[in-house]
Amino acid sequence: MSSARVESSRLGGGIDEEAVVIEIGSLYTKCGYSREALPRSIIRNPESLISLTHESSKEDYYPILRDFLQIIYLHKVQKSPKDSATILCEGLMAPRGLIEATVKILLEDLQVPILYIIMSNSLPLYTTGSYTGLLIDAGYFGVDILPIYEGIPIINSFVSADCGGKALLSSYKNILEASNPGHRFSLETVEDIVARLSIIPYGKLRKELQERPTANKIYNFIPLKHNRAISVDFKQRLIPESIFFGEYSQDSSNIAASILRSLQTCDIDTRKQLINSIIVSGGCAMMIGFMERLEEELLDLLHNEPDFSNIKPLADYVQINQTPYPRNLLTWIGASIFGSLPGLDRFSLNLETYQQKGLEDKLGRYYLFGDRPSLQEIYQTQNLPMERMRLSFIRL
């Protein structure tokens, strides 16, 4: 895409050709082109990138990301960054150093002509065709819950539960090394074991395990990148249950309880529509039994937990959105759909603007319309009061 063509697409509000879409996750990065159904490549992040924390600075991220982004453009999507607009997905809880280093590399080093920055927490909503949803992202560092009502992210109801894939893998690694003396497991090996063997009991199996514990059957298993067989017993296969759906208490990390706490902080008139459109994304949601158990836990807490008695009638409206797409790719697919919509100029950032103003605050204009660009056009054309746009942006 020529620079003139990119500038034309920016001013017109849409992207004439496919933009490069990059989602840098906590463990994996997805990349490809807008308007395509699936990413071209899913890359495991370098260990040096995974090990960085929220306290890491832009300078810590910069050398790692510079080489990594060059690999993405030249080897994975095979396109010159100078010739293509780029859509960058940024999580609401993403480290500030990560996004600052990424934007600097894309605009200054790789000379991307136009960069579109979009809040990744809102993107799965694009796959539903709806303006309203309760979005749950079950990722590596935790589970992020963000209600979006009529296209407006309700930031004051945002909840982050500390029960993500990192806690699960760490717990699994310690237990496996204790039960398999002489073995040392890498993060990648433990992840393979979790993906292939772990289950979360629900329905009849859950009831049977509560009433009559089964014999602890031993499974012999050879994981990827591990040259010896290991033993995994049945109880170890159920570890994710205690991580994601532990016993409810005010201090627990039960995902369903976190969802209901978020819902309690929403306006009473929005709760019914939100709980009727629960959208779950993220790699942890791919585990066997996760979705079914989540629905069971929501209903159990609404019916039986006194803390949620004020929203008990919502039990009749609980509905988790069913999607034909893999849940670990919903964010990237939403960004791909985003790239085909009009009104994208409000998300755009070029080198000149970046050098003059820098990168705006996380709750700046890039997030005011984090779900549907067309929603703002409705407010402008119909002269609706902008008071409703004020819902979202109070200090976390």
N, C-alpha and C positions, 0 to 999 in steps of 0.2 A: 504494500500500500504506500503510495507516495505521500510526502508530507502535506502537499496541498490537498490530497484526497482525505487524509486524516483530519486536517483542519476543517474541511468542508463538512465532514461527518459530525465533528464536534459542534459546529455552529448550527447544524440542522437538528441536533439532538439525538441522532441515531448513529450507528456504525455501519458504513456501507459494506465493508468486508468483515470477515471473521476476525475478532480480536483474540489475542492470546489471553487465556484465563488461568490465573495462578492462585492456588489456595495452599498456603504454607501452614500445615497443621502442626500439632505438637510432636507427632511421630512420623507422619507421612506428608508428602507434598503431592498434590494432584495438579496436572497441567494439561492444557489442550486448547481447543478453539471454541469460541462462542457459537451458538446455534447447533452444536453437536450434542448428541444424547449422552455420550460418555467421554471421560477424559482420555487423551491419547496415551498418557503415562501416569503411573502412580509410583513415586520414588520414596524410598525410605530416607529420612533425613540423616545427614552425617551425625555420628555419635557426638562430635564436638558441638553441634547445634542443639541436639537433644539435651545435653548436659547443662546448657545455659539456663539461667533462672530469670525471674522478673526483676531482680536487682542488677542484672547484667546491663552494661551500657551499650550505646550505639557502636562504640569502638570495639567492644568485644564481639559483636555480631558481624561487623563489617567484613573482615577478611574471609570469614566462613561463607557468608551469603554471596559475596562477590563471585567466588569460584562456583558455588552451587547454582546461582542464577545463570551463569554462562553455560553451564551444562544443560540447563533446562531449555534455553533458547537454541543452542547450536546442535544439541544431540537429541533432545526429546521432542520438541515441537518443530525443530529444523526450520527456523525462520529468523531473519535478522531482526533484532530488537528495534533498529532504526526505522523499519518499514511497517511496523504494526502497532496499533493501539493495544494497550494492556489493561486488563481488569484485575485488580488486586483485592482479594478477600481479606479483611482484617477483623479478627474477633474482638468483641467488646472487652474481653479480659486478656487480650494478647499483650505481651511485654512491650512497653513503649520503645525500648531500644531496638526491638525487632522491626517494628514498622518504620522507625526513623531510618535505620540502616538500609532497609529494603527500598524505600522511596529514593534515598540518596543514590543508591547504586543504579536503579532503573532510570532515573532522570539525568544524572550527571555522568555516570560511567558508561552505561549501555545506551544512553541517548534515546530512550523511548519518547516518541513525539507527544503522545497523550496518555495519561494514566488515569484510570477510573478507580476510585477507592470506595468500597462498599462494605457495610457491616455484615459479616458472614453469619451472625446469629439470626438474621432475618431472611436469609436466602432460601432455606427450605420451603418457605411459604410460597415462593414463586411456582413450585411444582404442583401446587394444589389449585391454583386459579382463584384463591380466596384472598380477602383482605384481612381476615381475622384468624388468629390461631395462637395456641399456647405452645411455644417452641421449646423443645428439650434437646439439648446437644450433649450426648453422653460421650465425652472425649477422654483424652489421656490424663489430663491434670484434674478433671472434675466434671461435674454435670452442671451445665448452665441452663437456666430456665428464664425465658423472656416472653411475656405476653405481648402480643401485637393486636391492637384493636383498630379496625378500619384503616389499616395501613400505618398506624402510629405506634412505634415501640414505647411501651410503658416502662421507662427505665427505673422508676422508683419501686417497681415490683420485681425487678431483676433479682434472682437468687442464684448463688453458686454453691453447690454441694460438694464437699471434699470427699468424693467417693468415685473417682475415675479409674481409668485403666492403670495408672501408675501405682495406686494403692493395691489394686488387684495383682499386678505382676510382682510387686515387691513381696506381698504376702505369699503368693504361690512359690516364688523363688526360695524363700526361707524354709517353707514346709517341704519342698521337693529335695532340697539339699540335706535337710535333717533326716528324711526317710530314705535317701539314696546316698549313703556314705561314700566318699571318694569322688563324687560327681560335682562339678561346678558348671552352672548354667548361665549362659549369656542372656541378655534381655530378649534377643530375637528368638532364642530357643524356647524360653518360657512363654513367649507370645504364641509360638506355634502350638505348644501343648495346650494352652488355654483355648485357642481357636478350635482345636480339633477334638478336645475331650470335655471341656467344661459344659455344664448344663445348669439351668436355673429351674428347679421344680415348680410346677404349677398344677392346678386342677387335681385330678385323681392321684397323681404321683405325690404331690405335696401333702395331700391328706393322708396317704398311706405312710409316708415317712414320719408324719407327726404321731400317728396312732401306733405304728409298728415299725421300728427301725429295721432296715434290711441288713443282711449279712454284708460285711465290708469286702466286696469282691476286689481282687487285685487284677490290674490290667498291665501287661507288659507292652512297652511302646518305645519305638525308636523315633525321636523327634528329628526335625531338620537340623543339619549342621551339628549333629551329635552322633558320635560313632559307636555308642553303646546303648543297649536297651536299658530302660529305666522302668521302675514300678510306680504306678499311679493307682491308688485305691479309690473306691466309690465315694467316700467322704471327701476326698480331695477334689473330685470332680464337682462337688457342690459348693466350693469356696466362694464363687461369685455371689451366692445367695446372701451370705453374711456381709459382704462388702456393699452391695447395692440395696438390699432389702432386709437390713438387720431389724432387731426389735425396736419398736418405736419408742422414742423418748425425746425430750426437748433438745438433747445434745447429740442425737444419733444422726447418721448420714443416710437415712432411708429416703430414697429418691421420691417415692410417692408422697411422703410427708413434706418434703421440700416443695413439691409442686403445689400442694394444697396451701402451704404457708404463703407462697407467692400469690395464689388465687385470692386468699383472704385480704391481701393488701390492694387488690384491684377494686375499682368502682363496682358497687353492687349490681348495676345495670349491665355490666359487661361480662359477669362471671359465667352465665349460662352459655353464651356463645363461645367463650374461650374454652371451657371444659368440653364442649361439644366438638372441638376441633383441635385435638392434641396432636402435634406433629413431632415425631421423635427421629433424630438423626444421630450420626456418630458411630464409630467402630464398635463400641461396647453394646450398642443396640442390636448388633448382628448375632449375639450369642443366643443359643437355643433356649427358648423359654422366656427371654427377657420381656418381650412385648406382652405376652399373656400374663406373666406375673405382675407386671406394672399395672395392668388393668385390675387384676384381682386385689392388689394392695390398695389402690385408690378406692375401690368399693368397700373394702374391709375398714379402712380408716374413716371413711365418710359415715358408715353405718354404726361403728362401734367405738370410735375415739371421741371422748368428750371435748377435746380441744378443737374439734372441727364440727361441733354440733350446729354452729350458726350457718354452715354451708351444707348440712346434711341433705337437703332436698335436691342438691345438684347431682346426687348419685344416679338419678334417673336419666341424666344427660351426658354421662361420661362416654366419650367416643374417641378412640385413637385412630387417626387417619391411616388408611391403608394405601400403600404406594407400590407401583410396579418396579420402582427403582431400588437399587441397593441403598440401605440407609446410611452407609458410610460414605456415599457419594452425593447425598442430597444437597449438601452445601455447594459443591462444585456445579452440579446440574442447575441449581437455582441461579448461579452466576452466569452460566451459559445462556439461560433464558433471559436473564437481565440484559445481556449484551445485544439482544434483538429488539429491545423496547425503545420507544421514543423518550425524549426528555433527559438524556444522559448527561447533558452539558453541565448540570448542577453538581455532578460528581467528579468532573474532570479537573485535572491538575497538569500543567505543563511546566517546563523548565523555567521559563521566565517568571511565572507566578510563584513557583517554589523558591526561587532565589530572592524574590522580593519579600514574600510573606512567610516563607517556611511552611512547615506542616502544621495545620490547625489542630486545636485541641480535640481529644477523642470525642467529646460531645459537641463538636462544632458542626458546621453545615453539612459535612459529609454524612452525619447521622440523622439530620432532621427528617430525611425522607428515606430512611433505611429500608423501607419495604417496597413501596410502589411509587416510582417517579410520577406516574400519571395522576396520583392523588392530589398533588400540589396543583396540577393544572385544573382540576375540578374546583378547588378552592378559589383559584384566580378567576376562572371564567364565570362562576356562579356567585362570586363576591360573598362567600360564606365567611362567618366570623373566624378569625385566626386564633381565637381563644382556645379552641380545641387542640391546636397544634402545641399548646403549652403543656399538655399532659406529661410529656416524656422527660423533660430535661431538668431534673433536680439533682442535686449532688448525691452520689451513691452513699 
